[in-house]
Amino acid sequence: MLAISTGASDGLGSTILGLAVAGAVLLAAGPVRTDRLAGRVMAATGRVVAVGLVLVGIWLAIQGVREV
């Protein structure tokens, strides 16, 4: 989502690069086995990503208010 929203002001190149990085991370995380340790690591990673998404959402909201 961040790649798409920044691409609106930065151009198509940054959007495609951001989407490629996001796709690569998604493909790398897909085949991870879910044994006990991997499950905990994936849960912790999910929490970190969730915090990052909240921060990006706040940043985008502030940026949207400034643009108006």
C-alpha positions as CSV (number, residue, x, y, z in Angstrom):
1,M,0.0,0.0,0.0
2,L,2.9,2.3,0.8
3,A,4.4,1.6,-2.6
4,I,1.2,2.5,-4.4
5,S,0.6,5.7,-2.4
6,T,4.1,7.0,-2.8
7,G,4.1,6.2,-6.5
8,A,1.4,8.7,-7.0
9,S,3.9,11.5,-6.3
10,D,7.2,9.8,-7.1
11,G,6.4,8.2,-10.4
12,L,5.9,4.7,-11.8
13,G,9.5,3.5,-11.1
14,S,9.2,3.7,-7.4
15,T,5.8,2.1,-7.4
16,I,7.0,-0.9,-9.4
17,L,10.1,-1.3,-7.2
18,G,8.1,-1.2,-4.1
19,L,5.6,-3.7,-5.4
20,A,8.5,-6.0,-6.5
21,V,10.1,-5.9,-3.0
22,A,6.7,-6.6,-1.4
23,G,6.1,-9.5,-3.7
24,A,9.6,-10.9,-3.1
25,V,9.0,-10.8,0.7
26,L,5.6,-12.5,0.3
27,L,7.1,-15.3,-1.8
28,A,10.0,-15.8,0.6
29,A,7.7,-16.0,3.6
30,G,5.2,-18.4,1.9
31,P,7.2,-21.7,2.1
32,V,8.2,-21.3,5.7
33,R,7.5,-24.4,7.7
34,T,5.2,-23.8,10.7
35,D,6.9,-25.9,13.3
36,R,7.0,-24.6,16.9
37,L,9.9,-22.1,16.4
38,A,8.9,-21.0,13.0
39,G,5.4,-20.3,14.2
40,R,6.7,-18.1,17.0
41,V,9.0,-16.3,14.6
42,M,6.2,-15.7,12.1
43,A,3.9,-14.5,14.9
44,A,6.5,-12.0,16.1
45,T,7.2,-10.9,12.6
46,G,3.4,-10.3,12.1
47,R,3.3,-8.2,15.2
48,V,6.2,-6.0,13.9
49,V,4.6,-5.7,10.5
50,A,1.3,-4.7,12.1
51,V,3.0,-1.9,14.1
52,G,4.7,-0.7,10.9
53,L,1.3,-0.7,9.1
54,V,-0.3,1.4,11.8
55,L,2.6,3.9,11.7
56,V,2.4,4.1,7.9
57,G,-1.4,4.7,8.2
58,I,-0.9,7.5,10.6
59,W,1.8,9.0,8.4
60,L,-0.4,8.8,5.3
61,A,-3.3,10.4,7.2
62,I,-1.0,13.3,8.3
63,Q,0.3,13.7,4.8
64,G,-3.2,13.7,3.4
65,V,-4.3,16.5,5.8
66,R,-1.2,18.6,4.9
67,E,-2.0,18.2,1.2
68,V,-5.4,19.7,1.6
